[in-house]
Amino acid sequence: MVQSQEDDISAEASSLPPVPIQEISEDRALTETVLFPTPKLFLKISKLEIRKSLIALTYESVFATIFYSVIGGALLSNFLLELGAGPVQIGLLAAIPQMVNLLQPLGAYLVNRTTSFRWYFLCIFIPSRLVWFILLPAIVLVTSSHLAGYQVVQLTLAILLVGNIIEAFGRAPWLGWSAVLVPQRLRGRYFGFRNSLVGLTNLVGVPLLGLAVSVWPGGTLEGYGAVLILGILLGLISQMCQFWMTDVNPQLLLATGSDTSQPQSEGIDFSFLKDANFCKFVLYLSIWCFAVNISAPFFNLYMLDNLDIDISVVTIYHGLGTGANMLMLLLWGKLADRIGNRPLLLLVGVLVAVTPLLWLGVGSDQISFWIWLPLLHILAGATWAAIDLCTNNMMMGISPVRHQSTYFAIVGAVAGITGAMGISVGSFLATLPGAAGLLGLFVLSGLLRMAALVFLAFVQEQRSVPVSQLMRVLFPIRPSPNLIEVKE
């Protein structure tokens, strides 16, 4: 999935509770996914199988979220800083997950040569999570002074690189499997609910894990080792949830909508280059990711360094943004199902583009400290909830079933490389003496975001309401009834 935010706002057993998804009885398409038959193949997923799969997918997301919060974000950054890591190592920590997205097209090629989504992902994600066990003996050795801190830092970055390289082969196919299991007209509501639950898990879980690390009797390094064990175990449990998800043969998706008498291409499929609408979407997304990441890493730096705000206060600001993100996801999901994803991306995208410019009014005064900064984080959390949700849903909607894994891989690779380019360019411009510093980056980012929205206006999406009719849909005005004057 594609996710870039300023404030870091990226089964079924009977014992699992049902996912609260409303079903509309008069529209069978909302509760059943049907891939239309070809001369030889037919795939139908029943309503019961979809319900079980969505519940399993929800549980998988929650357990996986805890794992990723342990091996990334503030917990891993704090671990490396305790070992003596510097800015270069912290920069690599942010750049590695984005750069390896270039391997996603290869993952789409490999999954199309398999016969089971489930077993493909088990072979991908289980090794990528087990590799983190290598770090545990190193933590024991460094706490007993038998290993230098810089060596453990290098080992951690190497594990991060290996794990992300392996996972890169599964990121695009995972979206392909999800797109098959989640009916198109339920995607807004379902992913809104699921992402909201993931946000709640982050909101509660990360502070608890951080507290456990800080109060661990053996010190913070041993504390991180303890939560790492927990994270790996939960990451493996998340993989077990896939056994309750309906398995799909990728070969059937390749044959859907095509003439099975035609031989399948043996190489990587480049047919997406003929899809003008998809190419427009990729162009928009590449400019958008570059524009966002040119400033994204520097908002925290601006608060901590330029404004000299304590880290505990910054954490509270992030909590406000996460809470707003979680609450607004349900609303955006329902609205996306009603009017489409493209109108929301255009409408909310304007607010996201303006947000960096609002930082120009932030200072070190009390009004900024108590009012302006909390409001900016709440605004960012609420608006990014729509951007992340609608971007992924729109990508699923404009990608043909037969080539979904390839299309998702191209999007992931483009987003990764342009995001990394944005970070690099932003880091360079921030150090130039005549570039107006971080505030200049914020202005540049806002202008580039607005430019990206121009390209989005040319992307077509089925079921989306035209922008000219958007306000009438959002704010319907009933005409007053005609008054008939009765003469006596």
C-alpha positions as CSV (number, residue, x, y, z in Angstrom):
1,M,0.0,0.0,0.0
2,V,1.1,3.6,-0.6
3,Q,1.4,5.8,2.5
4,S,3.3,9.0,3.3
5,Q,2.4,11.3,6.2
6,E,4.0,14.2,7.8
7,D,3.5,12.9,11.4
8,D,3.9,9.2,10.8
9,I,0.2,9.2,11.2
10,S,2.5,3.1,6.7
11,A,-9.9,-15.7,9.2
12,E,-12.3,-17.5,10.5
13,A,-12.9,-19.6,13.4
14,S,-16.2,-19.3,15.2
15,S,-14.5,-17.7,18.1
16,L,-13.7,-14.5,16.1
17,P,-16.3,-11.8,16.3
18,P,-17.9,-10.5,13.1
19,V,-16.7,-7.4,11.3
20,P,-19.4,-4.7,11.5
21,I,-20.0,-4.3,7.8
22,Q,-23.5,-3.3,6.7
23,E,-25.0,-5.4,4.0
24,I,-27.5,-4.1,1.5
25,S,-29.8,-6.9,0.6
26,E,-31.0,-5.4,-2.7
27,D,-27.4,-5.2,-4.1
28,R,-25.8,-8.6,-4.3
29,A,-22.6,-7.1,-5.5
30,L,-21.9,-5.7,-2.1
31,T,-21.7,-9.1,-0.5
32,E,-20.3,-11.3,-3.1
33,T,-17.2,-11.2,-5.4
34,V,-17.7,-12.9,-8.7
35,L,-15.0,-13.2,-11.4
36,F,-16.8,-13.7,-14.6
37,P,-16.3,-17.0,-16.4
38,T,-14.0,-17.6,-19.2
39,P,-14.4,-20.5,-21.6
40,K,-12.6,-22.8,-19.1
41,L,-12.5,-21.1,-15.8
42,F,-15.0,-19.8,-13.3
43,L,-14.3,-18.4,-9.8
44,K,-17.0,-17.5,-7.3
45,I,-16.5,-16.5,-3.7
46,S,-19.6,-16.9,-1.5
47,K,-20.9,-14.3,0.9
48,L,-20.0,-16.5,3.9
49,E,-16.4,-17.0,2.6
50,I,-16.0,-13.2,2.1
51,R,-17.3,-12.5,5.6
52,K,-14.8,-15.0,7.1
53,S,-12.0,-13.7,5.0
54,L,-12.6,-10.1,6.0
55,I,-12.6,-11.0,9.7
56,A,-9.4,-12.9,9.3
57,L,-7.8,-10.0,7.3
58,T,-8.8,-7.7,10.1
59,Y,-7.1,-9.8,12.8
60,E,-4.0,-10.3,10.5
61,S,-3.7,-6.5,10.2
62,V,-3.9,-5.9,14.0
63,F,-1.2,-8.5,14.9
64,A,1.0,-7.4,12.0
65,T,0.7,-3.8,13.1
66,I,2.2,-4.6,16.5
67,F,5.1,-6.4,14.8
68,Y,5.9,-3.5,12.5
69,S,5.7,-1.0,15.3
70,V,8.4,-3.0,17.1
71,I,10.8,-3.3,14.1
72,G,10.3,0.2,12.9
73,G,9.3,3.7,14.0
74,A,10.2,5.2,17.4
75,L,11.0,1.9,19.2
76,L,13.7,0.9,16.7
77,S,15.1,4.4,16.4
78,N,15.5,4.7,20.1
79,F,17.2,1.3,20.2
80,L,19.7,2.4,17.6
81,L,20.3,5.7,19.3
82,E,21.0,3.9,22.6
83,L,23.7,2.0,20.7
84,G,25.3,5.2,19.4
85,A,23.8,5.5,15.9
86,G,24.1,8.8,14.2
87,P,22.1,10.8,11.6
88,V,23.4,8.6,8.7
89,Q,22.1,5.4,10.3
90,I,18.8,7.0,11.2
91,G,18.5,8.2,7.6
92,L,19.1,4.7,6.3
93,L,16.4,3.4,8.7
94,A,13.9,5.6,6.8
95,A,15.3,5.1,3.3
96,I,15.6,1.3,3.2
97,P,11.9,0.4,3.3
98,Q,11.2,2.8,0.4
99,M,14.1,1.9,-1.8
100,V,13.4,-1.9,-1.8
101,N,10.0,-1.1,-3.3
102,L,11.8,-1.2,-6.7
103,L,11.6,-5.0,-6.3
104,Q,7.8,-5.1,-6.3
105,P,7.4,-5.7,-10.0
106,L,9.5,-8.8,-9.6
107,G,7.2,-10.0,-6.9
108,A,4.2,-9.5,-9.2
109,Y,6.0,-11.6,-11.8
110,L,6.7,-14.4,-9.3
111,V,3.2,-14.6,-7.9
112,N,1.8,-15.0,-11.3
113,R,3.8,-18.2,-11.6
114,T,2.3,-19.8,-8.5
115,T,-1.1,-21.5,-7.9
116,S,-1.8,-20.2,-4.3
117,F,-1.8,-16.7,-2.8
118,R,-1.8,-18.2,0.7
119,W,1.3,-20.4,0.3
120,Y,3.1,-17.7,-1.6
121,F,2.7,-15.2,1.3
122,L,3.6,-17.8,3.9
123,C,6.9,-18.4,2.1
124,I,7.5,-14.7,1.9
125,F,6.4,-13.2,5.2
126,I,7.4,-16.0,7.6
127,P,11.2,-15.8,6.7
128,S,11.1,-12.0,6.7
129,R,9.9,-12.1,10.3
130,L,12.0,-15.0,11.5
131,V,15.2,-13.1,10.4
132,W,14.7,-10.7,13.3
133,F,15.5,-13.5,15.8
134,I,19.1,-13.0,14.7
135,L,19.2,-9.7,16.6
136,L,18.4,-11.3,20.0
137,P,21.8,-12.9,20.6
138,A,23.4,-9.7,19.5
139,I,21.4,-7.8,22.2
140,V,22.6,-10.3,24.8
141,L,26.2,-9.9,23.7
142,V,26.1,-6.0,23.6
143,T,24.6,-5.8,27.1
144,S,27.4,-8.0,28.4
145,S,30.0,-5.9,26.7
146,H,31.1,-8.7,24.4
147,L,30.0,-6.8,21.3
148,A,30.4,-3.2,20.3
149,G,27.4,-1.0,19.9
150,Y,28.2,0.1,16.3
151,Q,28.4,-3.6,15.3
152,V,24.9,-4.2,16.5
153,V,23.8,-1.1,14.7
154,Q,25.2,-2.5,11.4
155,L,23.7,-5.9,12.1
156,T,20.3,-4.3,12.7
157,L,20.4,-2.3,9.5
158,A,21.5,-5.5,7.6
159,I,18.5,-7.4,9.1
160,L,16.2,-4.5,8.2
161,L,17.5,-4.6,4.6
162,V,17.2,-8.4,4.2
163,G,13.7,-8.4,5.8
164,N,12.4,-5.6,3.6
165,I,13.9,-7.2,0.4
166,I,12.1,-10.4,1.1
167,E,8.8,-8.5,2.0
168,A,9.1,-6.4,-1.2
169,F,8.2,-9.6,-3.2
170,G,4.9,-9.9,-1.3
171,R,3.6,-6.3,-1.0
172,A,2.0,-5.9,-4.4
173,P,0.6,-9.5,-4.5
174,W,-0.9,-8.9,-1.0
175,L,-2.9,-6.0,-2.3
176,G,-4.0,-8.2,-5.2
177,W,-5.4,-10.9,-2.9
178,S,-7.1,-8.2,-0.7
179,A,-8.7,-6.7,-3.8
180,V,-10.2,-10.0,-4.7
181,L,-11.6,-10.7,-1.2
182,V,-13.0,-7.3,-0.6
183,P,-16.0,-6.4,-2.8
184,Q,-15.5,-3.1,-4.6
185,R,-18.5,-1.3,-3.2
186,L,-17.5,-2.3,0.4
187,R,-13.9,-1.3,0.2
188,G,-14.4,2.2,1.6
189,R,-16.3,1.0,4.6
190,Y,-14.2,-2.1,5.2
191,F,-10.8,-0.5,4.9
192,G,-12.0,2.5,6.8
193,F,-13.0,0.2,9.7
194,R,-9.8,-1.9,9.4
195,N,-7.5,1.1,9.2
196,S,-9.3,2.7,12.2
197,L,-8.7,-0.5,14.2
198,V,-5.0,-0.4,13.1
199,G,-4.8,3.2,14.2
200,L,-6.3,2.3,17.6
201,T,-3.8,-0.5,18.0
202,N,-1.0,1.9,17.3
203,L,-2.4,4.6,19.6
204,V,-2.6,2.1,22.5
205,G,0.1,-0.4,21.7
206,V,3.1,1.8,20.9
207,P,3.0,3.8,24.2
208,L,2.6,0.6,26.2
209,L,5.6,-1.0,24.4
210,G,7.6,2.1,24.9
211,L,6.8,2.1,28.6
212,A,7.8,-1.5,28.8
213,V,11.2,-0.8,27.2
214,S,11.8,2.2,29.5
215,V,11.0,0.5,32.8
216,W,12.6,-2.9,32.0
217,P,14.7,-4.0,35.0
218,G,17.7,-4.9,32.8
219,G,17.8,-1.6,30.9
220,T,16.3,-0.3,27.6
221,L,18.4,-2.6,25.4
222,E,17.1,-5.7,27.1
223,G,13.7,-4.2,27.2
224,Y,13.7,-3.8,23.4
225,G,14.8,-7.4,23.1
226,A,11.8,-8.5,25.2
227,V,9.3,-6.5,23.1
228,L,11.0,-7.8,20.0
229,I,10.3,-11.4,21.0
230,L,6.6,-10.4,21.5
231,G,6.5,-8.6,18.2
232,I,7.9,-11.5,16.2
233,L,5.5,-14.0,17.8
234,L,2.5,-11.7,17.0
235,G,3.9,-11.3,13.5
236,L,3.9,-15.1,13.1
237,I,0.3,-15.3,14.5
238,S,-0.8,-12.8,11.9
239,Q,0.4,-15.2,9.2
240,M,-1.7,-18.0,10.8
241,C,-4.8,-15.9,10.2
242,Q,-4.3,-16.5,6.5
243,F,-5.6,-20.1,6.9
244,W,-9.1,-18.6,7.5
245,M,-8.9,-16.4,4.3
246,T,-10.2,-17.9,1.1
247,D,-7.3,-18.9,-1.0
248,V,-7.3,-17.8,-4.7
249,N,-5.2,-19.2,-7.6
250,P,-3.4,-16.3,-9.3
251,Q,-3.6,-18.3,-12.5
252,L,-7.4,-17.8,-12.5
253,L,-7.0,-14.1,-12.2
254,L,-4.6,-14.1,-15.2
255,A,-7.2,-16.0,-17.3
256,T,-10.1,-13.8,-16.2
257,G,-11.3,-11.6,-19.0
258,S,-8.8,-13.0,-21.5
259,D,-8.8,-15.6,-24.2
260,T,-7.4,-18.7,-22.6
261,S,-6.4,-20.0,-26.1
262,Q,-3.8,-17.3,-26.2
263,P,-0.4,-18.2,-24.7
264,Q,0.5,-16.3,-21.5
265,S,3.6,-14.1,-21.6
266,E,6.6,-15.7,-20.0
267,G,8.3,-12.4,-19.1
268,I,7.3,-9.4,-17.0
269,D,4.0,-7.9,-18.4
270,F,4.4,-4.3,-19.7
271,S,0.8,-4.0,-20.9
272,F,0.2,-1.3,-18.2
273,L,2.0,1.1,-20.5
274,K,-1.0,0.9,-22.9
275,D,-3.4,1.9,-20.1
276,A,-3.5,5.7,-20.4
277,N,-5.7,6.1,-17.4
278,F,-3.3,4.1,-15.2
279,C,-0.3,6.0,-16.5
280,K,-2.0,9.3,-15.5
281,F,-2.6,7.9,-12.0
282,V,1.1,6.9,-11.7
283,L,2.2,10.3,-12.9
284,Y,0.0,12.0,-10.3
285,L,1.2,9.6,-7.6
286,S,4.9,10.1,-8.4
287,I,4.6,13.9,-8.1
288,W,2.5,13.6,-5.0
289,C,5.0,11.2,-3.2
290,F,7.9,13.4,-4.2
291,A,6.1,16.5,-2.9
292,V,5.1,15.0,0.4
293,N,8.4,13.4,1.2
294,I,10.4,16.5,0.4
295,S,9.1,17.9,3.7
296,A,7.7,14.9,5.6
297,P,10.8,14.1,7.7
298,F,11.4,17.7,8.8
299,F,8.3,18.6,10.7
300,N,9.5,16.8,13.8
301,L,12.9,18.3,13.3
302,Y,11.4,21.8,13.1
303,M,9.5,21.3,16.4
304,L,12.4,19.6,18.3
305,D,15.2,21.8,17.0
306,N,13.9,25.1,15.8
307,L,11.1,25.5,18.3
308,D,12.9,23.6,21.1
309,I,9.8,21.6,22.0
310,D,10.2,18.6,24.4
311,I,9.9,15.1,22.9
312,S,7.1,14.2,25.3
313,V,5.0,17.1,24.0
314,V,5.7,16.1,20.4
315,T,4.5,12.6,21.3
316,I,1.2,14.1,22.5
317,Y,0.8,16.0,19.3
318,H,1.3,12.8,17.3
319,G,-1.3,11.1,19.6
320,L,-3.8,13.8,18.7
321,G,-3.2,13.3,15.0
322,T,-3.5,9.5,15.3
323,G,-6.8,9.9,17.2
324,A,-8.2,12.2,14.5
325,N,-7.0,9.8,11.8
326,M,-8.7,6.9,13.5
327,L,-12.0,8.7,14.0
328,M,-12.3,10.1,10.5
329,L,-11.5,6.8,8.7
330,L,-15.0,5.5,9.2
331,L,-16.6,8.7,7.8
332,W,-14.2,8.8,4.8
333,G,-14.9,5.2,4.1
334,K,-18.6,5.6,3.9
335,L,-18.3,8.8,1.9
336,A,-15.9,7.1,-0.6
337,D,-18.4,4.3,-1.2
338,R,-21.0,7.0,-1.9
339,I,-19.3,9.4,-4.2
340,G,-16.1,7.6,-5.2
341,N,-12.4,8.0,-4.3
342,R,-11.3,10.5,-6.9
343,P,-13.6,13.4,-5.7
344,L,-12.4,12.9,-2.1
345,L,-8.8,12.9,-3.2
346,L,-9.2,16.2,-5.0
347,L,-11.2,17.8,-2.2
348,V,-9.2,16.6,0.8
349,G,-6.0,16.9,-1.3
350,V,-6.3,20.7,-1.4
351,L,-6.4,20.7,2.5
352,V,-3.3,18.4,2.6
353,A,-1.5,20.7,0.1
354,V,-2.3,23.8,2.2
355,T,-1.2,22.2,5.5
356,P,2.6,22.8,5.0
357,L,1.9,26.4,4.3
358,L,0.1,26.7,7.7
359,W,3.3,25.9,9.4
360,L,4.6,29.3,8.4
361,G,2.4,30.8,11.2
362,V,3.9,28.5,13.9
363,G,6.2,30.2,16.3
364,S,7.6,29.6,19.8
365,D,4.8,31.5,21.5
366,Q,2.2,30.0,23.8
367,I,-0.6,30.3,21.2
368,S,1.3,28.1,18.8
369,F,2.3,25.7,21.6
370,W,-1.3,25.1,23.0
371,I,-3.5,25.8,20.0
372,W,-1.9,26.1,16.6
373,L,0.3,23.0,16.7
374,P,-2.4,20.7,18.2
375,L,-4.8,21.9,15.5
376,L,-2.3,21.3,12.7
377,H,-1.7,17.7,13.9
378,I,-5.4,17.1,14.1
379,L,-5.9,18.5,10.6
380,A,-3.1,16.3,9.3
381,G,-4.4,13.2,10.9
382,A,-8.0,13.7,9.7
383,T,-7.1,14.6,6.1
384,W,-4.4,11.9,5.7
385,A,-7.0,9.3,6.7
386,A,-8.9,10.1,3.5
387,I,-5.7,10.3,1.3
388,D,-4.4,6.9,2.4
389,L,-7.7,5.2,2.2
390,C,-8.9,6.6,-1.2
391,T,-5.5,6.2,-2.8
392,N,-5.4,2.5,-2.2
393,N,-9.1,2.0,-3.1
394,M,-8.7,4.0,-6.3
395,M,-5.7,1.9,-7.2
396,M,-7.7,-1.2,-6.8
397,G,-10.6,0.2,-8.8
398,I,-8.6,1.3,-11.9
399,S,-6.4,-1.9,-12.0
400,P,-7.8,-4.8,-14.2
401,V,-8.3,-8.0,-12.3
402,R,-6.0,-9.9,-14.6
403,H,-3.0,-7.6,-14.0
404,Q,-3.7,-6.3,-10.5
405,S,-0.4,-7.6,-8.9
406,T,1.6,-6.0,-11.7
407,Y,-0.2,-2.7,-11.5
408,F,0.2,-2.6,-7.7
409,A,3.9,-3.4,-8.0
410,I,4.4,-0.6,-10.4
411,V,2.6,1.9,-8.1
412,G,4.7,0.7,-5.1
413,A,8.0,0.9,-7.0
414,V,7.2,4.4,-8.3
415,A,6.0,5.6,-4.9
416,G,9.1,4.2,-3.2
417,I,11.7,5.7,-5.6
418,T,10.0,9.1,-5.8
419,G,9.5,9.2,-2.0
420,A,13.2,8.4,-1.5
421,M,14.1,11.1,-4.1
422,G,12.0,13.6,-2.2
423,I,13.7,12.9,1.1
424,S,17.1,13.2,-0.6
425,V,16.3,16.5,-2.3
426,G,14.7,17.9,0.9
427,S,17.8,17.0,2.9
428,F,20.0,18.8,0.4
429,L,17.8,21.9,0.1
430,A,17.5,22.2,3.9
431,T,21.3,22.6,4.2
432,L,21.7,25.3,1.5
433,P,22.3,28.7,3.0
434,G,20.0,30.6,0.6
435,A,17.1,28.1,0.5
436,A,15.1,29.6,3.4
437,G,15.7,26.5,5.5
438,L,12.9,24.2,6.6
439,L,10.2,26.8,6.1
440,G,11.2,27.1,2.4
441,L,10.8,23.3,2.1
442,F,7.3,23.6,3.5
443,V,6.3,26.1,0.9
444,L,7.9,24.1,-1.9
445,S,6.1,21.0,-0.7
446,G,2.7,22.7,-0.6
447,L,3.1,24.1,-4.1
448,L,4.2,20.7,-5.6
449,R,1.2,19.0,-3.9
450,M,-1.2,21.4,-5.6
451,A,0.6,20.7,-8.9
452,A,0.1,17.0,-8.4
453,L,-3.7,17.4,-8.0
454,V,-3.9,18.9,-11.5
455,F,-2.8,15.6,-12.9
456,L,-5.3,13.7,-10.7
457,A,-8.1,15.7,-12.3
458,F,-7.5,13.8,-15.6
459,V,-7.7,10.3,-14.0
460,Q,-11.0,8.6,-14.6
461,E,-12.7,6.4,-12.0
462,Q,-15.9,4.4,-12.4
463,R,-18.7,5.2,-9.9
464,S,-17.1,8.5,-8.9
465,V,-19.3,11.6,-8.8
466,P,-18.1,14.5,-11.1
467,V,-16.4,17.3,-9.2
468,S,-19.0,19.7,-10.5
469,Q,-21.7,17.7,-8.7
470,L,-19.7,17.0,-5.6
471,M,-21.0,19.8,-3.5
472,R,-24.6,18.9,-4.4
473,V,-24.0,15.3,-3.2
474,L,-22.3,16.4,0.0
475,F,-24.8,19.1,0.8
476,P,-28.1,18.2,-0.7
477,I,-30.7,21.0,-0.8
478,R,-34.2,19.9,-1.1
479,P,-36.3,22.3,-3.2
480,S,-39.1,23.9,-1.2
481,P,-42.6,22.5,-2.2
482,N,-44.6,24.8,-4.4
483,L,-47.3,26.6,-2.5
484,I,-50.7,26.3,-4.0
485,E,-52.9,29.3,-3.2
486,V,-56.5,28.2,-2.7
487,K,-59.1,30.7,-3.4
488,E,-62.3,30.6,-1.5
